[in-house]
């Protein structure tokens, strides 16, 4: 533990960081300021799900990810089996820090190293009390403010973990793949999402963001 703490201090120090952590508002604002010249985008997404317990289903979902500045984000699947509808909520939550500000109390819980990179850890709790979700942790790269991991911790002991990787497309940095592990009572599953080409600064109808 002492060695980990020393590595973190050295890593953050190399970035010119100060000992005092930034505020949650600052971290979220910098996340939202990524790719500042992108006003909209859309990209196709393919999700492969594999249930690791009965009934061992393996649905494949296809949809489109939409974004419209300043704070609209939505993943619309072409069709979703009834038992998999919760996946849409999962993908929407992980991509929308602006939504966090509307519905969550956010604090910076600390800083640490994750896969060798320094990250800030945000702790989110519902503004309206939930008997289902206890809290969420968001791990944000301290150098470029990429969201690299989210964890949803449920009151029944269940946990969902989503990790994200990015790629460069021209001058922009976009999510390329996501991996989720779902471990909640009666359901153990894994999912992998891959994103196609991002079409930037294109027309996106507001109706996209009012999907039922």
Secondary structure, DSSP 4 states (H G I P E B T S, - for coil): -HHHHHHHHHHHHHTT--SSPPPHHHHHHHHHTSSTT--EEEEEEEEEEEESSTT----EEEEEEEEETTTEEEEEES---GGGTHHHHHHHHHT-HHHHHHHEEEEEEEEEEETTEEEEEEEEEESS--SSEEEEEEEEETTT--EEEEEEEETTS-EEEEEEEEEEETTEEEEEEEEEEEEETTEEEEEEEEE---EES----GGGGG--
